[in-house]
Amino acid sequence: MQERFCELTDSQWEVIKEIVDNQRKIKYEKRLILNALLWILTTGSQWRNMESKYPPWQTIYYHYRQWKKRGIIEELLDSLAVRERKKAGRQALPSVLAIDSQSVKIIQFTTEHKGIDGNKKVNGRKRHIAVDCLGIPWAIHITAANIADATAGYELGCKLKGKSSRLHTLKADNGYKDTFVEEVKREYGWRVEIVQKPETVKGFVPVGGRWVVERSYGWLNSKRRLSRDFEKTTESAQAMLQLAFVDVLLRRIAK
């Protein structure tokens, strides 16, 4: 686990600079701006408390909004996902994905897209991700915590559409039963495999290829910005989650 924030190395920047840096002349380098964003993500600091060695927080926030709106952050994640799979000796695109959700609390003044997860007694939002066998996310979706997994899972499927031509199976737990299985099969042609640990077993059990989702959520524990949902909108919450996984994959690149 990453214990302290470290700025991007030359090797890490080389991998992504063509996506982030469009060579337009601006006052601050894009690498510096991305480092500032990763600093916010890791430390959990407020925008207005941006460390003085970085550009003004308004500049950082402007670029964050632009990258989010233009899909740059998602493009970074997709590119690094393909790179990591090839590095592991696998085909570039996955054929099987596991999906699951995580309920997180919101801060006091959040008013948009919030609800109560009755099962986990959490007032906040849900993070839904679809990951491959390496734990790399190929789709991320944020909803209010009171939205059923089956409903959100179908919306997650919409974001998966077109990501992998090889995809044929989704692994999920009992929360995705009911109409989800039929709808996904009818709309996308994917098979849904319901994998659930025995009811008599307590605690964490690595169940049939679905445990990788829990591991992926575990990778985010060092990102203090994600300890709760601090974002005003679900779009921003999704972008922060994507950025966190971008950081996780970047740290695997040799210095």
Secondary structure, 3 states (H helix, E strand, C coil): CCCCCCCCCHHHHHHHHHHHCCCCCCCCCHHHHHHHHHHHHHHCCCHHHCCCCCCCHHHHHHHHHHHHHHCHHHHHHHHHHHHHHHHCCCCCCCCEEEEEEEEEEECCCCCCCCEEECCCCEEEEEEEEEECCCCCEEEEEEEECCCCHHHHHHHHHHHHCCCCCCCCEEEECHHHCCHHHHHHHHHHCCEEEECCCCCCCCCCCCCCCCHHHHHHHHHHHHCHHHCCECCCCHHHHHHHHHHHHHHHHHCCCCC
